[in-house]
Amino acid sequence: MRPLRAFACVVALAAAAPQARAATPCDDGLALADTDALHGAAAIELCDVSNGESAGVAAAAYRAGDLATPLDQVTNGLIGVGVFDGFGTNVAPRRGARMLALATGTARAPGDPGYASNFSKGYTSTPPPGFPADVPGCPTASNLYDAAALVLELVAPDWAQSFSFDFRYYSRDYPEWVCTSYEDQFVVLTVPPRDGSIGGNVVFDAAAQPMTVNAAFMTVCEGCPDGYADLVGTGFESEGATPWLRTQVPVAPGEAFSLRFAVWDVGDAVNDTTVLLDDFRWSSAPVAGPVTLVAPEPGSLRIGGASLAALATLALRRTRCSARARTLHPQGESIR
């Protein structure tokens, strides 16, 4: 994303407030090991089921990295899906009673049945065309391992002009493997693609970096701006994560489209990554193009879906953490 475009997206985001919508809890009581993809959608507050014309979820499926192969048809595939009522000691759902986890290893926390650290599930995937996404200035491998994806067919409400979702990215690639070919990726693809997306992917930082450990948002770690507390009890205590982030994406009123959340190991299957997803919302506020910012605290003042603090501190966060990570790898690639 060019700086001018990024600025335009932020201005558009700050200019219009989203339509308020009463929460409809639909994820209470879902089990950790639930593998029904419609329940996965419910865990992120997509509660309504569409008949193909009414607003909501028309279809849902868990897939491998090619976004076509059912996840239950690959070895250990469904261990990469989890429905959490919390993650570690300090991370709670953003809204509702649950949140969805997709992982290249086990979508579990220490102490959960099935948890394993750096678990190789033993399968590869043919990536979608154009992926893995290029990481500007860094090498990128082409082979995918241990992917997990949620593929949704959605119909937007006839008043909606955008939608948003919140996510967090935890990775054992941080900080040792910053700017190497081993950066696990989290992508969110829309079909048809949105104007302003990168190859259909709507999650990237202001420098057009896809969501890897090289992105500006890696600000949760020991010595990072957002501290260490949200790593406690997650299994990622020695690594790093993002804070809660919010991506807003334009949509046409009543539009039928596909939304595809995917996380995959890149380069090898050694280090694992877990992504938390929650708080999907439709909004009547238009946005100029996809934009990802630090999410406001629940109940805090929002301007177009972004908090004042998020708009004010994003540049400072990316400068501090990018400098720390690149100090460890001044020349980029290293041998794993």
C-alpha positions in Angstrom: 0.0 0.0 0.0 1.4 3.4 -1.0 1.6 5.9 1.9 -1.0 8.2 0.3 -3.4 5.3 -0.1 -2.8 4.2 3.5 -3.5 7.8 4.7 -6.7 7.9 2.6 -7.9 4.7 4.1 -7.3 5.9 7.6 -9.1 9.2 6.9 -12.1 7.3 5.5 -12.1 5.0 8.5 -12.1 7.9 10.9 -14.8 9.9 9.0 -17.8 7.6 9.5 -19.1 5.7 12.6 -20.4 2.2 12.1 -24.0 1.3 12.7 -24.6 0.0 16.2 -25.9 -3.6 16.4 -27.0 -5.4 19.5 -25.0 -8.4 20.2 -26.7 -11.7 19.6 -24.8 -14.4 21.6 -24.7 -17.6 19.6 -21.4 -19.1 20.7 -22.0 -19.9 24.3 -21.4 -23.6 25.1 -19.3 -24.4 22.1 -16.6 -27.0 22.8 -12.9 -26.5 22.4 -12.7 -29.3 19.9 -15.8 -28.4 17.9 -15.1 -28.9 14.2 -18.5 -27.7 12.7 -17.5 -24.8 10.5 -20.9 -23.1 11.0 -20.0 -23.1 14.8 -16.7 -21.6 13.9 -18.5 -18.8 12.1 -20.7 -18.4 15.2 -17.6 -18.1 17.4 -16.7 -14.9 15.5 -20.3 -13.6 15.9 -21.5 -14.6 12.4 -24.7 -15.9 13.9 -27.2 -15.7 11.1 -27.6 -18.5 8.5 -28.4 -17.3 5.0 -30.8 -19.0 2.6 -28.6 -17.6 -0.3 -30.6 -14.4 -0.4 -31.0 -13.3 3.2 -28.0 -11.8 5.1 -25.7 -14.2 6.9 -23.6 -17.3 6.3 -24.7 -19.3 3.2 -22.0 -22.0 3.6 -19.0 -22.7 5.8 -16.1 -25.2 5.6 -12.7 -25.8 7.1 -10.1 -26.3 4.3 -6.4 -27.0 3.8 -4.0 -24.5 2.3 -5.3 -24.8 -1.2 -8.7 -23.5 0.2 -10.4 -26.5 -1.6 -9.4 -29.7 0.2 -11.6 -30.5 3.2 -9.5 -30.2 6.4 -10.8 -33.5 7.7 -9.2 -35.2 4.7 -5.6 -34.4 5.6 -3.6 -35.9 8.4 -4.2 -34.2 11.7 -5.9 -31.3 9.9 -8.7 -30.6 12.4 -6.3 -30.2 15.4 -5.5 -26.9 13.7 -9.0 -25.6 14.7 -10.1 -24.6 18.2 -13.0 -22.7 19.8 -11.6 -20.9 22.8 -13.2 -19.3 25.8 -9.9 -17.7 26.5 -6.2 -18.0 25.5 -3.6 -18.2 28.2 -4.0 -16.2 31.4 -5.0 -12.8 30.1 -6.6 -13.0 26.6 -10.5 -13.1 26.5 -12.9 -13.1 23.6 -13.6 -9.7 22.2 -17.4 -10.3 22.1 -19.6 -13.2 22.9 -18.4 -16.3 24.9 -16.0 -17.8 22.4 -13.4 -17.0 19.7 -12.0 -19.1 16.9 -8.4 -20.2 16.6 -6.7 -21.4 13.4 -3.2 -22.9 13.9 -0.4 -24.4 11.8 0.2 -26.6 14.9 -2.4 -27.5 17.5 -5.1 -24.9 18.1 -4.8 -25.5 21.8 -3.1 -23.9 24.8 -0.9 -25.6 27.3 -3.0 -27.9 29.5 -5.7 -28.4 26.9 -6.2 -32.0 25.6 -4.3 -32.4 22.3 -1.8 -29.5 23.0 1.7 -30.0 21.5 4.4 -27.4 21.0 5.7 -27.0 17.5 3.6 -29.9 16.2 4.2 -30.9 12.6 0.9 -32.2 11.1 2.6 -33.8 8.2 0.9 -32.4 5.1 1.7 -29.8 2.4 -0.7 -27.7 0.3 -0.7 -26.2 -3.2 -1.0 -22.5 -2.5 -3.7 -20.4 -4.1 -2.4 -18.4 -7.2 -0.2 -15.6 -6.1 0.6 -17.0 -2.7 2.4 -17.2 -0.4 2.3 -13.4 -0.4 5.5 -11.6 -1.2 7.2 -10.0 1.8 8.7 -6.7 0.5 12.5 -6.7 1.0 12.6 -10.3 2.3 12.9 -13.7 0.8 9.7 -15.8 0.4 9.5 -19.6 0.1 6.8 -21.1 -2.1 6.0 -24.3 -0.2 3.2 -24.4 2.4 2.8 -26.8 5.3 0.2 -27.6 8.0 -2.3 -25.0 6.9 -5.8 -24.4 8.4 -8.5 -22.3 6.8 -12.1 -21.3 7.3 -13.9 -20.6 4.1 -17.2 -18.7 4.3 -19.8 -17.9 1.7 -21.6 -14.7 3.0 -24.4 -12.5 2.0 -24.2 -8.9 3.3 -27.2 -7.1 4.7 -28.8 -4.7 2.3 -27.7 -1.7 4.5 -24.0 -2.8 4.8 -21.2 -0.9 3.2 -18.3 -2.6 5.0 -17.5 -5.3 7.5 -14.8 -5.8 10.1 -13.2 -8.6 12.1 -10.7 -8.6 14.9 -7.7 -10.9 15.1 -4.4 -11.7 16.9 -1.4 -13.4 15.4 1.0 -15.5 17.6 4.1 -17.0 16.1 7.2 -18.9 17.2 9.0 -17.4 14.2 9.4 -14.2 16.2 12.0 -12.8 16.6 14.6 -15.3 15.3 13.2 -15.7 11.8 12.1 -12.1 10.9 12.8 -11.3 7.3 13.7 -14.9 6.3 11.9 -17.4 4.1 10.3 -19.1 7.2 7.7 -16.4 8.0 4.3 -18.1 8.6 1.5 -16.1 6.9 -2.0 -15.2 7.9 -4.1 -14.1 4.9 -7.7 -13.2 4.5 -9.0 -13.4 0.9 -12.2 -12.1 -0.6 -13.7 -13.4 -3.8 -14.3 -11.2 -5.7 -11.2 -9.2 -4.6 -11.7 -5.8 -3.1 -10.3 -2.6 -4.6 -7.1 -1.9 -2.6 -6.5 -5.5 -1.7 -3.2 -7.1 -2.5 -3.9 -10.2 -4.7 -7.3 -10.4 -2.9 -5.7 -10.4 0.5 -7.2 -7.7 2.8 -4.8 -8.0 5.8 -1.5 -6.0 5.6 0.2 -3.1 7.3 0.7 0.4 6.1 3.9 -0.7 4.3 2.0 -3.4 2.3 3.6 -6.1 4.5 1.4 -9.2 4.7 0.7 -10.6 8.2 3.9 -12.3 9.1 6.5 -11.7 11.9 7.9 -9.0 9.6 4.7 -6.8 9.9 4.6 -3.6 11.9 2.0 -5.1 14.3 4.4 -7.5 16.2 4.4 -5.4 19.4 3.7 -8.1 22.1 6.8 -9.7 23.5 9.3 -9.3 26.3 10.7 -5.8 25.8 8.1 -4.8 23.2 5.8 -1.7 23.4 2.7 -3.8 24.4 4.6 -6.0 26.9 4.6 -9.6 27.7 1.4 -10.2 29.7 -0.8 -11.5 26.8 1.8 -14.3 26.1 1.5 -15.9 29.5 0.0 -19.3 29.4 -0.3 -19.4 25.6 2.7 -21.5 24.8 4.3 -18.5 23.0 6.0 -17.0 26.1 9.4 -16.9 24.4 8.1 -15.6 21.1 5.8 -12.7 20.0 2.4 -11.7 19.0 0.3 -8.8 17.8 -2.3 -7.0 19.9 -5.9 -7.3 18.9 -6.1 -5.8 15.4 -9.2 -4.8 13.4 -9.5 -5.1 9.6 -12.2 -3.2 7.9 -13.2 -4.1 4.3 -15.7 -2.5 1.8 -18.7 -4.5 0.7 -21.7 -3.7 -1.5 -25.2 -3.8 0.1 -26.6 -7.3 -0.3 -23.4 -8.6 -1.9 -22.8 -12.4 -2.0 -19.1 -13.1 -1.7 -16.5 -15.5 -0.3 -14.3 -14.7 2.7 -11.4 -17.0 3.3 -9.2 -17.0 6.5 -6.0 -19.0 6.2 -2.8 -19.5 8.2 0.1 -21.6 6.9 3.7 -22.6 7.7 6.0 -21.3 5.0 9.4 -22.8 4.1 9.1 -25.7 6.6 6.8 -27.1 9.3 9.1 -26.4 12.2 7.7 -23.4 14.1 4.0 -22.9 14.6 1.6 -20.0 14.4 -1.8 -19.5 15.9 -4.4 -16.9 14.9 -7.4 -15.8 17.0 -10.5 -14.5 15.3 -13.5 -12.7 16.8 -16.0 -9.9 16.7 -17.1 -9.9 13.0 -19.4 -7.0 12.3 -21.4 -5.5 9.4 -21.4 -1.7 9.2 -23.2 1.0 7.3 -20.0 3.0 7.3 -18.2 3.1 3.9 -14.4 2.5 3.8 -12.2 3.4 0.8 -10.4 0.1 0.9 -9.1 -2.6 3.2 -7.3 -1.2 6.3 -5.9 -2.9 9.4 -5.3 -1.0 12.6 -4.9 -1.7 16.3 -8.4 -2.5 17.6 -9.9 -0.3 20.3 -10.4 -1.7 23.8 -14.0 -3.1 24.2 -16.2 -0.2 25.3 -13.7 2.5 24.3 -14.5 5.5 22.0 -14.5 4.5 18.4 -14.2 6.7 15.3 -15.2 4.7 12.3 -14.2 1.5 14.0 -10.7 2.7 15.1 -9.8 4.2 18.4 -8.0 7.5 18.7 -5.2 5.8 20.4 -4.8 3.3 17.6 -4.6 6.0 15.0 -2.1 8.0 17.1 0.3 5.2 18.1 0.5 2.8 15.1 3.6 4.5 13.6 5.4 4.5 16.9 4.6 0.8 17.5 6.0 -0.3 14.1 9.1 1.8 14.4 10.1 0.4 17.8 9.4 -3.3 17.1 10.8 -3.3 13.5 14.0 -1.8 14.8 14.3 -4.5 17.5 13.6 -7.4 15.1 16.0 -6.1 12.4 18.7 -5.6 14.9 18.6 -9.4 15.4 18.8 -10.0 11.6 20.5 -7.0 10.0 21.2 -9.0 6.8 17.9 -10.8 6.5 18.1 -14.6 5.6 19.8 -17.0 7.9 20.2 -20.8 8.1 17.4 -22.6 10.0 
